[in-house]
């Protein structure tokens, strides 16, 4: 049990991109099962290829030790999906929070508006800096 804890502790883990890959793999697996049940075998094979690709990508990223590359991949994924996520949050969220990036790892952070000058610790790289909200 101790060896397993050591093995998992030194790995990258789960981030936004990994969540997308895992959920995508599960959704595609369900679609593959449905299409196979309805007799569309070729479509089921096509979908299962993507489901397997998503699952293998998830495992590769989650068990990776190359933190800088995985963070960069996640950052690119988040910047690519930002317009969709922003619309899903709605206008109310932007009225309550101010968004800024960490000067060290450039990860997107948020804080409540109208607090003035605050000290922030980045949740991802633990860099401490001051900003105005």
C-alpha positions in Angstrom: 0.0 0.0 0.0 2.9 2.4 0.8 4.4 1.8 -2.6 1.1 2.7 -4.3 0.9 6.0 -2.3 4.5 6.9 -3.3 3.8 6.1 -6.9 0.6 8.2 -7.1 2.1 11.1 -5.1 4.8 11.7 -7.6 2.5 11.9 -10.6 0.7 14.9 -12.3 -2.9 14.0 -11.4 -6.1 15.5 -12.7 -6.6 19.0 -14.1 -9.2 20.6 -16.4 -8.0 18.9 -19.6 -7.9 15.5 -17.8 -11.4 16.0 -16.6 -12.5 16.7 -20.1 -10.7 13.6 -21.4 -12.2 11.4 -18.8 -15.8 12.6 -19.2 -15.4 12.5 -23.0 -14.2 8.9 -22.8 -17.2 7.9 -20.7 -19.7 9.7 -22.9 -18.2 8.2 -26.0 -18.3 4.8 -24.4 -22.0 5.2 -23.7 -22.6 6.3 -27.3 -20.6 3.4 -28.6 -22.7 1.0 -26.5 -25.9 2.6 -27.7 -24.8 2.4 -31.4 -23.7 -1.2 -31.0 -27.1 -2.1 -29.5 -28.9 -0.5 -32.4 -26.9 -2.6 -34.9 -24.6 0.2 -36.2 -21.4 -1.8 -35.8 -19.1 0.4 -38.0 -20.2 3.5 -36.1 -19.6 1.7 -32.8 -16.1 0.8 -33.9 -15.4 4.4 -35.0 -16.6 5.8 -31.7 -14.8 3.2 -29.6 -11.5 4.3 -31.2 -12.0 7.8 -30.0 -13.2 6.6 -26.5 -10.0 4.5 -26.2 -7.8 7.4 -27.4 -9.4 9.7 -24.8 -8.9 7.1 -22.0 -5.3 6.4 -22.9 -4.6 10.2 -23.1 -6.1 10.6 -19.7 -4.0 7.9 -18.2 -0.8 9.1 -19.8 -1.4 12.7 -18.6 -2.5 11.7 -15.1 0.5 9.4 -14.5 3.1 11.7 -16.1 6.0 13.1 -14.2 6.6 15.9 -16.7 4.8 18.7 -14.8 5.8 21.7 -16.9 4.6 20.1 -20.2 1.3 19.0 -18.6 0.7 22.5 -17.2 1.4 24.0 -20.6 -1.1 21.6 -22.3 -3.7 22.4 -19.7 -3.1 26.2 -20.0 -3.6 26.0 -23.8 -6.7 23.9 -23.4 -8.2 26.4 -20.9 -7.4 29.4 -23.2 -9.0 27.6 -26.1 -12.1 26.8 -24.2 -12.3 30.1 -22.3 -15.1 31.7 -24.5 -17.4 28.7 -23.9 -16.6 28.5 -20.2 -17.2 32.3 -19.9 -20.6 32.0 -21.5 -21.5 29.1 -19.2 -20.6 31.1 -16.1 -23.0 33.9 -17.1 -22.9 37.6 -16.6 -23.6 37.4 -12.9 -20.2 35.8 -12.2 -18.3 38.6 -13.9 -20.1 41.2 -11.8 -19.0 39.5 -8.6 -15.5 38.5 -9.4 -12.4 40.0 -11.0 -10.1 37.8 -13.1 -6.3 38.0 -13.3 -3.4 35.7 -14.1 -0.5 34.5 -11.9 2.7 36.3 -13.0 4.7 33.1 -12.3 2.7 30.3 -14.0 0.1 32.4 -15.9 -2.8 30.4 -14.6 -6.2 32.2 -14.5 -7.3 33.2 -11.0 -10.3 35.1 -9.6 -11.1 37.1 -6.5 -14.2 39.0 -5.3 -14.5 42.5 -6.6 -14.0 45.7 -4.6 -11.6 44.4 -2.0 -8.8 46.9 -2.9 -5.2 45.7 -2.8 -5.0 42.1 -1.7 -2.3 39.4 -1.3 -2.9 36.4 -3.4 -1.3 32.9 -3.3 -1.6 31.0 -6.5 -3.4 27.7 -6.0 -1.3 26.0 -8.6 2.3 27.1 -8.2 2.0 28.7 -4.6 3.5 32.0 -5.8 2.6 35.0 -3.6 1.9 38.4 -5.2 -0.2 41.5 -4.6 -3.0 42.7 -6.9 -5.9 45.2 -6.9 -9.5 44.0 -7.3 
